[in-house]
Amino acid sequence: MLEKSYIYIYIYFDSNIFLLYYAWRHRSDMSSFRKALKSRQRNHHERSQPGFRKNLGLLEKKKDYKLRADDYHKKQNTIAALRKKAMEKNPDEFYFKMINSQLQDGVHVAKKAKEEVEVTEEQKKVMRTQDIKYVEMKRVAEGKKIERMKGELHLLDADSKQKNKHTFFVDSKKDVASFDLANHLNTLPELVDRVFNRPTLKTLETKSIQGAVEPKVIQKLARQRKHQYKILSQRVDREKKMFVISQKIQTRKDLQDKTKKVKVKKETPNAAAIYKFEAKRKR
């Protein structure tokens, strides 16, 4: 049985303060005593740069020196390892990285493979931010707008439409020389180039003209029609791009399958890659 005995210790700090400390007489006595001392001890700080050395900047502390020394030794070890590697280099050594990379602004960059996927920046942006359902929804909406515009414009005088040919047959070369197209079509010479709305002379004599007659109004309508054809052409191009993007997204989803596959046709900016998958019997 450990006897309870007290040790009374007087610790002098200054002229007005005394600390009376008592502890049990066993092994934990000194540790408790040290903790009590630390609670009252003075915090020692590292000295700053002396006044006459202020022009040299801040005084380097031990932690700063430690960082600088570690960095210096790390660089020296790296240089020594590289020097040793260069001395022990095999002149017949070869890596494919030697021919598959090139320097760009002092940095080694891997060369683009010939069969690498070809995707435009616009396609990458859409494929990153949108999924296939959104792209398909936009493509269907674009297709409906295209059909509506085609129904309104009829594409009768569109620039992209293939020009039709109308062949007239005559009996002799003399008739070819004296052939008059306006007389043959029974219309005015000004209306010969029209693909649509080309009335005959009899119609012009018996009926009144409905619609725009003044040249300025006709030119304005022609400009509006040309603008509508331009919008239609842009919508058709946009619908084609959406279709290509949806195909590429679907191809990337299919490639996540672990089924064995072989590339049949590489990817191009206007078409997705074609793969042939191994036939797998489903249970």
Beta strands, then each sheet from edge to edge (+ up, - down):
strand 1: 6-12
strand 2: 18-24
strand 3: 101-104
strand 4: 107-110
strand 5: 261-265
strand 6: 274-277
sheet 1: 1+ 2-
sheet 2: 3+ 4-
sheet 3: 5+ 6-
end
